[in-house]
Amino acid sequence: MSKFSLDILKKRVFPFANTDDPDVILGAAFGEDVALTQIGSDILISHVDPIIGAIGNIGWLAVHVACNDIATSGAPPRWILLLVLVSTPDDEDLLEQIMRDAGRAGREIGVSIIGGHTGYSSGLSRPLVAVTALGTASGRRLVHTSGAQIGDHVLITKGIALEGTAILAQDFSDVAQNLGLSEQDLHEAQGLMDEVSIVPEALVIAENGATAIHDVTRGGLLETLLEIAHLSNVAIEVDASRLPMRPVVDRFAKAFRFDPLQMISSGTMAATVPPDKVAEIEQILEEMGVVCADVGCVTDGVGVRVLQKYETIYYPDIQCEEDELARLWTLYPRSD
């Protein structure tokens, strides 16, 4: 699944998502992970995200992905609403498994399922799960995607292309083996899905001075950095040699011929951090057992520059319609 282009969003979506409600602090805005609404003396934080590009553990994944977005604001998720659609009324066992997995994810994060909707549609070839996640600021300093400042360092956690690699290992295992990947590769890659939550580290980074936080979802790290740069009216420079990438991800990238920079990677977090906060945050994350790499900086200008070994590649424009996992679904369609 891919997003529409920014041009289409500006023409076809955002003109109809305006509001005059004075309690809406942050409404529909491209690139921002959450909406903020004043509720009495507190602020309600909300986000909705669908999952359709995965089959195995889709309920578990959908809950974690939506809750990640709440955490990037600097506040913990508390409640979720679930929309679950399957293909036929005979998919009762699948429905139960999705709900069972969603409940397991909720317990892991500490959020409550407070409602939702379940149903079926013959137009679906794969199940669809959408999660609305909610939380409250409760006096915390909230962080926006638009907060990056010139001079900030760019920190990346865990590694790139984690989720996409795990999905390929799980839902495209037959293709992976035909492309020369081993059973051990599949097992190792599937294990990456266990790292999909960024809730603990996002809350810590926000509490310790991050200016912008964004989880790495559709479009991969490149799109994430483009959105931070675009919303913050800055440019970002990244040294590709410093980007953390697991060896198994590299093997999958070569076998499937995907660009790790543009592969969905829930579990990875990008944050911009003032120079005087970098060492402190790195130490805290190390104590938490979270890999963190200082990969670049925020500069004056627009877009993202990726420094490769022999060249610098400049990406000036938002590319939210481009996504490597969606491209691979087209190349290797699943019918189950």
C-alpha positions as semicolon CSV with decimal commas, in nm:
position;residue;x (nm);y (nm);z (nm)
1;M;0,000;0,000;0,000
2;S;0,130;0,345;-0,093
3;K;0,020;0,699;-0,024
4;F;-0,106;0,948;-0,279
5;S;0,144;1,210;-0,391
6;L;0,172;1,536;-0,199
7;D;0,029;1,720;-0,501
8;I;-0,284;1,505;-0,499
9;L;-0,319;1,541;-0,122
10;K;-0,304;1,920;-0,154
11;K;-0,568;1,920;-0,430
12;R;-0,800;1,638;-0,326
13;V;-0,771;1,590;0,050
14;F;-0,655;1,883;0,260
15;P;-0,900;2,141;0,120
16;F;-1,180;1,936;0,276
17;A;-1,012;1,875;0,612
18;N;-1,018;2,228;0,748
19;T;-1,180;2,323;1,078
20;D;-1,273;2,641;1,263
21;D;-1,296;2,458;1,595
22;P;-1,081;2,659;1,840
23;D;-1,003;2,345;2,039
24;V;-0,816;2,188;1,746
25;I;-0,453;2,272;1,819
26;L;-0,307;2,065;1,536
27;G;-0,540;1,927;1,272
28;A;-0,484;1,758;0,937
29;A;-0,127;1,843;0,833
30;F;0,098;1,654;0,595
31;G;0,384;1,477;0,769
32;E;0,266;1,533;1,124
33;D;0,210;1,202;1,302
34;V;-0,075;1,313;1,528
35;A;-0,365;1,549;1,576
36;L;-0,387;1,756;1,895
37;T;-0,718;1,861;2,048
38;Q;-0,779;2,064;2,363
39;I;-1,001;1,867;2,602
40;G;-1,063;2,068;2,916
41;S;-0,725;2,130;3,077
42;D;-0,554;1,849;2,886
43;I;-0,462;1,775;2,524
44;L;-0,590;1,468;2,342
45;I;-0,337;1,313;2,102
46;S;-0,482;1,097;1,823
47;H;-0,364;0,904;1,519
48;V;-0,506;0,648;1,274
49;D;-0,313;0,406;1,055
50;P;-0,416;0,110;0,835
51;I;-0,218;-0,208;0,768
52;I;-0,286;-0,412;0,456
53;G;0,063;-0,483;0,321
54;A;0,123;-0,766;0,568
55;I;-0,063;-1,087;0,645
56;G;0,104;-1,262;0,937
57;N;0,052;-1,093;1,275
58;I;-0,136;-0,808;1,109
59;G;-0,339;-0,727;1,423
60;W;-0,027;-0,713;1,641
61;L;0,160;-0,501;1,387
62;A;-0,127;-0,257;1,334
63;V;-0,152;-0,180;1,705
64;H;0,220;-0,123;1,744
65;V;0,245;0,096;1,433
66;A;-0,039;0,326;1,541
67;C;0,086;0,350;1,898
68;N;0,434;0,437;1,774
69;D;0,292;0,753;1,620
70;I;0,142;0,865;1,949
71;A;0,476;0,809;2,121
72;T;0,661;1,028;1,868
73;S;0,473;1,323;2,017
74;G;0,637;1,254;2,353
75;A;0,333;1,107;2,528
76;P;0,241;0,741;2,584
77;P;-0,055;0,584;2,400
78;R;-0,345;0,483;2,626
79;W;-0,643;0,366;2,418
80;I;-0,707;0,216;2,075
81;L;-1,005;0,163;1,844
82;L;-0,985;-0,124;1,593
83;L;-1,131;-0,158;1,245
84;V;-1,091;-0,516;1,118
85;L;-1,214;-0,623;0,773
86;V;-1,166;-0,972;0,627
87;S;-1,263;-1,108;0,286
88;T;-1,557;-1,340;0,362
89;P;-1,794;-1,430;0,648
90;D;-1,616;-1,767;0,662
91;D;-1,297;-1,597;0,789
92;E;-1,401;-1,631;1,153
93;D;-1,076;-1,799;1,257
94;L;-0,875;-1,524;1,089
95;L;-1,086;-1,258;1,261
96;E;-1,024;-1,420;1,598
97;Q;-0,652;-1,446;1,534
98;I;-0,630;-1,080;1,436
99;M;-0,815;-0,979;1,753
100;R;-0,604;-1,212;1,966
101;D;-0,285;-1,061;1,821
102;A;-0,415;-0,707;1,867
103;G;-0,496;-0,780;2,230
104;R;-0,146;-0,919;2,282
105;A;0,010;-0,603;2,137
106;G;-0,212;-0,388;2,358
107;R;-0,092;-0,571;2,668
108;E;0,271;-0,529;2,560
109;I;0,232;-0,152;2,527
110;G;-0,013;-0,104;2,811
111;V;-0,305;0,029;2,604
112;S;-0,673;-0,065;2,618
113;I;-0,895;-0,162;2,326
114;I;-1,204;0,053;2,385
115;G;-1,408;-0,020;2,072
116;G;-1,406;-0,041;1,695
117;H;-1,575;-0,229;1,412
118;T;-1,541;-0,573;1,252
119;G;-1,679;-0,693;0,921
120;Y;-1,606;-0,849;0,584
121;S;-1,592;-0,737;0,221
122;S;-1,562;-0,950;-0,092
123;G;-1,355;-0,673;-0,248
124;L;-1,062;-0,748;-0,019
125;S;-0,795;-0,996;-0,121
126;R;-0,614;-0,953;0,214
127;P;-0,734;-0,850;0,560
128;L;-0,731;-0,481;0,647
129;V;-0,675;-0,357;1,000
130;A;-0,690;0,012;1,092
131;V;-0,610;0,135;1,442
132;T;-0,698;0,468;1,595
133;A;-0,463;0,533;1,886
134;L;-0,524;0,792;2,155
135;G;-0,328;0,944;2,442
136;T;-0,314;1,255;2,657
137;A;-0,036;1,508;2,705
138;S;-0,089;1,528;3,082
139;G;0,151;1,821;3,111
140;R;0,430;1,676;2,896
141;R;0,625;1,881;2,642
142;L;0,498;1,767;2,304
143;V;0,726;1,720;2,003
144;H;0,630;1,790;1,640
145;T;0,774;1,671;1,311
146;S;0,813;2,040;1,225
147;G;1,049;2,115;1,515
148;A;1,395;2,044;1,366
149;Q;1,645;2,329;1,407
150;I;1,956;2,415;1,207
151;G;2,257;2,265;1,384
152;D;2,066;1,969;1,527
153;H;2,215;1,622;1,490
154;V;2,013;1,344;1,323
155;L;1,987;1,025;1,528
156;I;1,861;0,695;1,389
157;T;1,771;0,400;1,612
158;K;1,800;0,023;1,561
159;G;1,855;0,012;1,185
160;I;1,683;0,074;0,853
161;A;1,435;-0,140;0,654
162;L;1,351;-0,357;0,957
163;E;0,976;-0,400;0,914
164;G;0,986;-0,441;0,538
165;T;1,252;-0,711;0,562
166;A;1,051;-0,895;0,829
167;I;0,736;-0,881;0,615
168;L;0,924;-1,018;0,314
169;A;1,060;-1,303;0,526
170;Q;0,715;-1,386;0,659
171;D;0,476;-1,324;0,371
172;F;0,716;-1,378;0,078
173;S;0,914;-1,672;0,217
174;D;0,869;-1,876;-0,101
175;V;0,996;-1,590;-0,316
176;A;1,287;-1,530;-0,077
177;Q;1,401;-1,890;-0,103
178;N;1,370;-1,882;-0,481
179;L;1,596;-1,576;-0,474
180;G;1,861;-1,769;-0,283
181;L;1,793;-1,674;0,078
182;S;1,828;-1,952;0,334
183;E;1,602;-2,080;0,611
184;Q;1,839;-1,914;0,858
185;D;1,800;-1,584;0,670
186;L;1,423;-1,617;0,693
187;H;1,432;-1,694;1,065
188;E;1,666;-1,405;1,141
189;A;1,465;-1,160;0,931
190;Q;1,133;-1,265;1,083
191;G;1,280;-1,187;1,425
192;L;1,316;-0,821;1,327
193;M;0,941;-0,783;1,372
194;D;0,990;-0,820;1,748
195;E;1,160;-0,479;1,746
196;V;0,872;-0,289;1,585
197;S;0,777;-0,080;1,890
198;I;0,953;0,253;1,945
199;V;0,736;0,364;2,238
200;P;0,998;0,343;2,519
201;E;1,279;0,515;2,329
202;A;1,053;0,782;2,176
203;L;0,931;0,888;2,519
204;V;1,288;0,905;2,653
205;I;1,420;1,105;2,357
206;A;1,128;1,348;2,379
207;E;1,180;1,394;2,751
208;N;1,547;1,471;2,696
209;G;1,519;1,749;2,443
210;A;1,457;1,610;2,092
211;T;1,325;1,881;1,861
212;A;1,157;1,646;1,609
213;I;1,072;1,275;1,618
214;H;0,932;1,062;1,335
215;D;0,886;0,687;1,310
216;V;1,003;0,534;0,984
217;T;0,701;0,392;0,802
218;R;0,595;0,391;0,435
219;G;0,862;0,539;0,212
220;G;1,137;0,443;0,453
221;L;1,399;0,662;0,614
222;L;1,433;0,882;0,306
223;E;1,068;0,986;0,313
224;T;1,084;1,032;0,691
225;L;1,376;1,274;0,661
226;L;1,213;1,455;0,368
227;E;0,902;1,512;0,578
228;I;1,102;1,643;0,875
229;A;1,297;1,875;0,645
230;H;0,986;1,993;0,459
231;L;0,781;2,069;0,768
232;S;1,071;2,229;0,955
233;N;1,182;2,445;0,657
234;V;1,535;2,309;0,677
235;A;1,763;2,068;0,491
236;I;1,910;1,744;0,622
237;E;2,246;1,590;0,536
238;V;2,306;1,222;0,606
239;D;2,623;1,012;0,572
240;A;2,510;0,677;0,428
241;S;2,814;0,500;0,571
242;R;2,691;0,578;0,923
243;L;2,339;0,444;0,874
244;P;2,281;0,132;1,086
245;M;2,179;-0,167;0,873
246;R;2,164;-0,529;0,985
247;P;2,354;-0,781;0,767
248;V;2,032;-0,978;0,711
249;V;1,862;-0,662;0,581
250;D;2,150;-0,614;0,340
251;R;2,111;-0,973;0,217
252;F;1,736;-0,928;0,162
253;A;1,791;-0,593;-0,011
254;K;2,034;-0,751;-0,256
255;A;1,814;-1,055;-0,319
256;F;1,489;-0,860;-0,370
257;R;1,671;-0,561;-0,520
258;F;1,509;-0,300;-0,298
259;D;1,652;0,026;-0,170
260;P;1,681;0,004;0,212
261;L;1,648;0,382;0,236
262;Q;1,296;0,361;0,090
263;M;1,173;0,047;0,265
264;I;0,910;0,066;0,541
265;S;1,077;0,029;0,880
266;S;0,851;0,056;1,182
267;G;1,083;0,000;1,477
268;T;1,324;0,261;1,343
269;M;1,305;0,615;1,473
270;A;1,453;0,934;1,332
271;A;1,505;1,224;1,570
272;T;1,670;1,564;1,551
273;V;1,857;1,656;1,867
274;P;2,044;1,970;1,979
275;P;2,423;1,916;1,986
276;D;2,445;1,951;2,363
277;K;2,188;1,672;2,412
278;V;2,337;1,409;2,180
279;A;2,580;1,242;2,422
280;E;2,321;1,225;2,699
281;I;2,056;1,070;2,475
282;E;2,302;0,823;2,327
283;Q;2,402;0,709;2,675
284;I;2,040;0,666;2,786
285;L;1,955;0,464;2,476
286;E;2,265;0,248;2,523
287;E;2,154;0,172;2,877
288;M;1,813;0,074;2,736
289;G;1,981;-0,159;2,488
290;V;1,868;0,048;2,188
291;V;2,121;0,090;1,906
292;C;2,157;0,456;1,808
293;A;2,366;0,619;1,535
294;D;2,446;0,987;1,482
295;V;2,419;0,997;1,103
296;G;2,401;1,360;1,001
297;C;2,289;1,713;1,071
298;V;2,020;1,971;1,003
299;T;2,133;2,257;0,779
300;D;1,997;2,559;0,599
301;G;1,820;2,485;0,269
302;V;1,563;2,233;0,149
303;G;1,544;1,860;0,092
304;V;1,775;1,577;0,189
305;R;2,133;1,507;0,083
306;V;2,268;1,155;0,119
307;L;2,647;1,133;0,114
308;Q;2,751;0,811;-0,058
309;K;3,106;0,681;-0,098
310;Y;3,172;0,855;-0,429
311;E;2,885;1,100;-0,466
312;T;2,618;1,302;-0,290
313;I;2,261;1,235;-0,398
314;Y;2,018;1,523;-0,354
315;Y;1,647;1,459;-0,296
316;P;1,461;1,793;-0,313
317;D;1,099;1,677;-0,311
318;I;0,855;1,480;-0,098
319;Q;0,804;1,134;-0,249
320;C;0,530;0,989;-0,028
321;E;0,380;0,793;-0,319
322;E;0,700;0,585;-0,353
323;D;0,748;0,280;-0,133
324;E;0,958;-0,032;-0,186
325;L;0,725;-0,278;-0,014
326;A;0,430;-0,163;-0,226
327;R;0,646;-0,209;-0,537
328;L;0,736;-0,562;-0,432
329;W;0,368;-0,647;-0,369
330;T;0,313;-0,556;-0,735
331;L;0,604;-0,768;-0,853
332;Y;0,515;-1,067;-0,632
333;P;0,136;-1,052;-0,568
334;R;0,002;-1,270;-0,289
335;S;-0,331;-1,446;-0,320
336;D;-0,347;-1,591;0,035
